[in-house]
Amino acid sequence: MKPRIVRCALLTFLAVVSAAAGRAQAQSWPEKPITFIVPFAAGGGTDAFARPLAAQLDAQLGKRVLIENRAGAGGTVGASAASKAAPDGYTFFMGAAHHTIAPSLYPNLDYNIEKDFIAVALIARPPQVVVVNPDKVAAKTLAEFIAYAKANPGKLNYGSAGAGTTHHLAGELFKILTKTNIQHVPYRGAGPAMQDLIAGHVPVVFDGLGSSAAPVRAGQLRALAVAAPKRVPAFPDLPTAAEAGLAGYEVSTWYGLFAPKNTPPAIVEQMAKELQKAMQTSAIKEAWERNGSDVPDVAGPAFTKMVSAEVERWRKVVTEANVKLD
């Protein structure tokens, strides 16, 4: 037999063996707890979706799904740690829209969201909302808030989940569209930003609805407008920015599950199936509705394509708005 034919036969044999081993591994997976690395502090928008999902997967898989919060640098610290995790199917990364913004703002990232991860599935996509502390901001409408900001340039601060997050860019886009001067105060996640907003240490946050929904319902915060093309069913009385007089102000965030590259394809496929099953449960649908999100059906290649499109989209926004890290 010719050497080339032997090599081809050997490669085919190894591929078949590898595929069989992968299927066998997936059939026994999971054999121990699974960790979801959440790259923001507890209590933020990512947590609002990651924790209910983890609880649902606990029940489906019969193994614990643990949340590990690794905050810092606009979510890039957690992403870096996740990219270096063992690709054995026991560590996943709860990424967000922020991670498609980061490549345009952090030139020295030690990971690549497109090359160092496998995009498993889109989990949620709540819109951004303009929320204020009612004790610090008298404005009852978005128009009143804009008028106040214009009359007091440089006197207002807005909090964000960190430099380079959608919260940050939502604030910068708001400033551009309204021609106002509001100072940026970055936090280590939406959770700490929300705590300071409720406490009155910052008067406004351009937040994802996932982390604002509960305090808005409790009367701790006042929502002025949702940055979406249409109203959110969970908050039918909350106007869109366009309805409130600010046309063109539309910003949403999204959250998705990623696996470190080289995670066995059979395990990635199995996790995608488990996610699809979880997303159809009443518990998840109700939680997502409370947090202002739909239940997306975007996974595998479609999610991979979406991530690449988002990287390019935010690159253009960062360039055009000349956004810089504080």
Secondary structure, DSSP 8 states (H G I E B T S, - for coil): --HHHHHHHHHHHHHHHHHHHHHHHHHH--SS-EEEEESS-TTSHHHHHHHHHHHHHHHHHSS-EEEEE---GGGHHHHHHHHTS-SSSSEEEEEETHHHHHHHH-TT-SS-TTTSEEEEEEEE--BEEEEE-TTT---SSHHHHHHHHHHSTT-EEEEESSTTSHHHHHHHHHHHHHT--EEEEE-SSHHHHHHHHHHTSSSEEEEEHHHHHHHHHTTSSEEEEE-SSS--TTSTTS-BTTTTT-TT---B--EEEEEETT--HHHHHHHHHHHHHHHTSHHHHHHHHHTT------BTHHHHHHHHHHHHHHHHHHHHHT----
